[in-house]
Amino acid sequence: MTKYTDQGKQDTRSGYGAGMTELGRTNPNVVSLCADLVGSLKIETFIEENPERFFQVGIAEANMMGIAAGLTIGGKIPFASSFANFATGRVYDQIRQSIAYSDKNVKICASHAGLTLGEDGATHQILEDIGLMKMLPGMTVINPCDFNQTKAATIAIAEHHGPVYLRFGRPKVANFTPVDQKFEIGKALMLNEGTDVTIIATGHLVWEALIAAERLENQGISAEVINIHTIKPLDEKSILNSVKKTGCVVTAEEHNYLGGLGESVSGVLAMHHPAPQELVATKDTFGESGTPEQLMEKYGLNNKAIEEAVLRVLKRK
Amino acid sequence: MAKNQELQDLVYQVRRDILRMVHKVNSGHPGGSLGCTEFLVALYNEVMDLKEGFDMDGIGEDLFFLSNGHISPVFYSVLARRGYFPIEELNTFRLINSRLQGHPTTHEGLPGVRVASGSLGQGMSVAIGAALAKKLNGDDHLVFSLHGDGELQEGQNWEAIMYAAGNKVDNLIATVDRNGQQIDGPTEKVLPLGDVAEKFKVFGWDVMEIENGNDLDQVVAGLKEAKSRTGKGKPVCIVMITEMGNGVDFMMHTHAWHGKAPSDEQLATALAQNPETLGDY
């Protein structure tokens, strides 16, 4: 099995901050907005180096989305940032009308997505944001897996014209993708080739999928692991090529099974190549307070859950 | 500078366009459109500094954002008669495959429109963003916006009002169409707005009033006065008192024509009150 090394645990939101720092130095049209969460979004360096290109909007996310839409008129590339809950569900209609329907080149950058926000509890742990955003026509939805990939994705979306939802998180997790890996929107990454089952993971669950694959290998099961960082547009070709080979699939994400990556994969398979699938995702529930590890264990979103799902899906082949 | 009579002729013609557009498809919003006819005619033909043609970025020209998108008939008519798209296209208002959607949108690429509006309360934020982009670009042109008074019940406006004053967005002139009416009745009965001017003032705006927003001279003078107040550290608000349905006697003094089209007979009566001046489309 292909070996991946953790270069040292880091939070994906710091990857966003590092990406913003670089964009601040390289792209004069990039502007940043934040709704009273500068420290959480790790954009202090961007602000320090480009004070005139940063807009603090206060605790007013609806206004932030509208201002971001307006800033595109005049050629700016706004990165509007907040927690995932407040950057999507709270302002859905502002995003829908002023950004998506108006074809505005706004990047919605959301930290603290999913359960791994931890102790703050369900008011802040959105598990519906991928679904909300992927349903908007024209919206690109990206959920990178580690620090390096989040930084690369942040830089890449500035070059993409159109609205983007970039989702990342709070906890320090393994940083294992190559530091210089080019980020191609909509292109799945093959992490490990296998023959018995395909594991398609996104975000924090990618590293968990690799751990699961290693344990499965020890049991004589060959798992193919694909990192889907772009949920929309979905790399259907890579998914179909893999599932045609392995005959079954497990999807893994830190999101509700309704509206998430798993559902998108199911749709592709149903249309082109029906195959057994198990979904590692939350089961139409809100989260709760706890440490990230406790929550991922309780809600079945870790490497153990992926391993169990693989064993289940293999029996259905 | 257009002569006053030319502007007045345009007002009559735009009113006819509004009535005929709404009548043809038996849907749309004539009341608020008629109330803001003088404002939009003056803005686009006497007040704003506009480039030839249309590009989305609008660098080097004044910009306008219509927040209360349901008054699309007056917006479309004024844009068409200003040359943004063929006047005949007004024939396609609200029809399938048209660029003239029920509420304005950029989606079909209609020249003159820079953001979708219709879901209320979002336009001021967008106007602020465009005004900030102008400052970043070193573009000393202005951003205008129009808002319904009932629309101020949407909370996002107050986020925007607070932001614009707090951040000295002084290249923005936001006008509130104070017609006192909304779908369910008078604003002061549905959800009282109280003293709109005072509210903007305490938020830190430079506020002025146009006492009769259906008097062309007052509107032109008011908008020019507003321009002279920009660049002084405060966003400028105009509270403009208008009469919904202005120019058609049976559409005035009521909220009944907010979103209702006239019958054949009513159209004939309304058109008789507004002479054809520049040629119907």
Interface residues (C-beta under 8 A of the other chain):
Chain A: V31 E52 R53 F55 V57 G58 A60 A62 N63 M64 M65 G66 I67 A68 A69 G70 L71 T72 I73 G74 G75 K76 P78 D93 Q94 R96 Q97 S98 Y101 S102 D103 K104
Chain B: M56 D57 G58 I59 L63 F65 T105 T106 H107 R114 V115 A116 S117 G118 S119 G121 Q122 G123 M124 S125 V126 A127 I128 G129 A130 A131 L132 A133 K134 L136 N137 D139 G155 Q156 E159 A160 M162 Y163 N167
